[in-house]
Amino acid sequence: MSVAPALTDAQRTSTAGGAPLASKALPAVAPHLSTFMAFDFGTQRTGVAVGNRLLGTAQPQATIAASGDARFAQIALRLKEWQPDAIVIGVPYHPDGAAHENTARAQKFGRQLRGRFGLPVFEVDERYSTTEALASGAKDADAASACIILEQFLRSL
């Protein structure tokens, strides 16, 4: 299976109240890719959600509270359990769209996922996903953010 490229700046989408901030084209996502696992990357905690194209919804999973190899060991277990066809990651940006140090960290995380697990990785601009998750009153804001990221991606298909 070929690895799908990450989105370019011109292809990213963003959420604000669950709606796209801009209408931007996404790369073609092959129809056989139907189950996705999303990650909201953080240096200490990584939110996780799973969802599929058919329902267009995401379900939160337990947040991974680990870093380094321990994080990837937990991810490997989740991938084995859910067997997604592809991975979606949230990439943070400043409100004006400018990149910052966590932008590069999240993109590196995406490259590591692609390299370690051989699955296509898609990037979604995650501006405001944590704010939206906190506003929703979710007990686990990291997992709720991963759901928001994944549902934004699924709506774009």
C-alpha positions in Angstrom: 0.0 0.0 0.0 1.4 3.4 -0.9 1.6 6.0 1.8 -0.6 9.0 1.3 1.1 12.4 1.7 0.4 14.7 4.6 -1.7 17.7 3.6 0.0 20.8 2.4 -0.7 24.2 4.0 -3.2 24.9 1.2 -5.0 21.6 1.9 -5.5 21.9 5.7 -8.8 22.5 7.2 -9.6 24.1 10.5 -12.4 24.0 13.1 -14.1 26.7 14.9 -17.3 25.6 16.5 -17.0 22.4 14.4 -17.3 24.2 11.1 -14.5 24.6 8.6 -12.8 28.0 8.7 -11.9 27.8 5.1 -13.0 25.6 2.2 -9.7 24.0 1.1 -9.3 20.9 -1.0 -8.2 17.7 0.6 -6.1 15.1 -1.2 -8.1 12.2 -2.6 -8.7 9.7 0.1 -9.1 6.3 -1.5 -12.6 4.8 -0.8 -11.1 1.7 0.6 -9.8 3.8 3.5 -12.8 3.6 5.8 -11.6 3.3 9.4 -9.4 5.9 10.9 -7.6 6.5 14.2 -6.9 10.1 15.2 -4.4 11.5 17.6 -4.3 14.9 19.3 -0.5 15.0 20.0 0.8 16.5 23.2 4.3 16.2 24.7 2.9 14.3 27.8 -0.6 13.3 26.7 -2.0 12.2 23.4 -5.7 12.1 22.8 -7.1 9.2 20.8 -10.3 8.7 18.8 -11.5 6.1 16.3 -14.2 6.5 13.6 -15.2 5.5 10.2 -16.4 6.9 6.9 -19.7 5.2 7.0 -21.0 6.8 10.1 -18.9 10.0 9.9 -18.5 10.1 13.6 -15.7 9.5 16.1 -15.6 7.8 19.5 -13.1 8.9 22.1 -10.6 6.4 23.4 -8.5 6.5 26.6 -5.8 9.2 26.3 -2.2 8.0 26.2 -0.3 9.5 29.1 3.2 8.6 28.0 6.0 9.9 25.8 8.8 8.5 23.7 8.9 4.8 23.1 6.2 4.2 25.8 3.8 6.3 23.7 4.5 4.4 20.6 4.1 1.1 22.4 0.6 2.2 23.5 -0.2 3.4 20.0 0.9 0.0 18.6 -1.6 -1.7 20.9 -4.4 0.6 19.8 -3.6 0.1 16.2 -3.6 -3.7 16.6 -6.9 -3.5 18.4 -8.8 -1.2 16.0 -6.9 -2.0 12.8 -7.5 1.4 11.1 -6.9 1.9 7.4 -5.2 5.3 8.1 -4.2 7.8 10.8 -5.3 11.4 11.2 -3.3 13.8 13.3 -4.1 17.2 14.5 -1.5 19.9 13.7 -1.7 23.1 15.8 -1.3 26.6 14.4 -1.6 30.1 15.8 -5.0 31.7 15.2 -3.5 33.6 12.2 -2.4 30.4 10.7 1.3 30.8 11.5 3.3 27.7 12.6 4.8 27.4 16.0 7.1 24.9 17.8 4.2 22.5 18.5 3.4 22.6 14.8 6.8 21.0 14.0 6.4 18.5 16.9 3.1 17.3 15.6 4.3 17.0 12.1 7.3 15.0 13.3 5.0 12.8 15.2 3.0 12.2 12.0 6.2 11.2 10.1 7.1 8.8 13.0 3.7 7.2 12.8 4.0 6.8 9.1 7.5 5.3 9.4 6.8 3.0 12.3 3.4 1.7 11.3 3.3 2.1 7.5 -0.2 3.6 7.4 -1.2 6.7 5.5 -1.2 9.7 7.8 -3.4 12.8 7.1 -3.0 16.1 8.8 -5.8 18.3 10.0 -5.4 21.9 11.3 -6.5 21.6 14.9 -6.9 25.3 15.8 -9.5 25.6 18.4 -10.1 21.9 18.9 -8.9 22.0 22.5 -11.0 25.1 23.2 -14.0 23.4 21.7 -13.4 20.2 23.7 -13.1 22.2 27.0 -16.2 24.1 26.2 -18.1 20.8 25.7 -17.4 19.8 29.3 -15.8 16.6 28.3 -14.0 14.7 31.1 -11.0 14.0 28.9 -10.3 17.1 26.8 -7.5 15.3 24.9 -9.7 12.5 23.7 -12.5 15.0 22.9 -10.0 17.0 20.8 -9.1 13.9 18.9 -12.8 13.3 18.2 -13.2 16.8 16.9 -10.1 16.4 14.7 -11.3 13.1 13.3 -14.9 14.3 12.7 -13.6 17.4 10.9 -11.6 15.1 8.7 -14.5 12.7 8.1 -16.8 15.6 7.1 -14.2 16.7 4.5 -14.3 13.4 2.7 
